[in-house]
C-alpha cells in the first residue's frame, strides 16, 4: 500500500513493508481512514448498546448519566483493542498506547462538548446540524490524534 505521494502506507507512524500483514479489515477497505470509520461505527453502535444495557441494569435509582459513564468505562477497552488490532496494527507499548488512547478520546469528548456549545449558543446554529458537523470534525481530529499520539511508532 502507498499513500498519495507514492510512499509506503503507514500504520501508526510505521511504514508497512511489503511483507507486513495489513489484517482483514485493511485488506477489505484498503485505506486506514476507512478502517477507522468502520471501527468508529462499530464503537458507536456498541456504545449505544452498552448505554441501554447499563440503563436497564442500574434502573431509575441513579441518574442516567451514570449509565453513560459505565458504558464508556466498559467500552473504552474494547474500542482500544479494535483500533489497535484492526486499524493501526501496532504491537508493544501497550500501557503507553492505552494512556494515549484515553487522552485522545477524552480530548475528543471535551472538544465535542465545547465546540457544540459554542456553535449553538455563540454562533446561533441549530443544535442537531451543529452536532453532526462538530462530531464529524472531531472524528477527523481523533483519527489524527490516534495515528500520531495513541499508536505512533518511530519510523525506521
Secondary structure, DSSP 8 states (H G I E B T S, - for coil): -B-TTSSB-EETTEE--TTS--HHHHHHH--HHHHHHHHHHHHHHHHHHHHHHHHHHHGGGS-HHHHHHHHHHHHHHHHHHHIIIIIS---S-HHHHHHHHHHHHHHHHHHHHHHHHIIIIIS---HHHHHHHHHHHHHHHHHHHIIIIIT-----
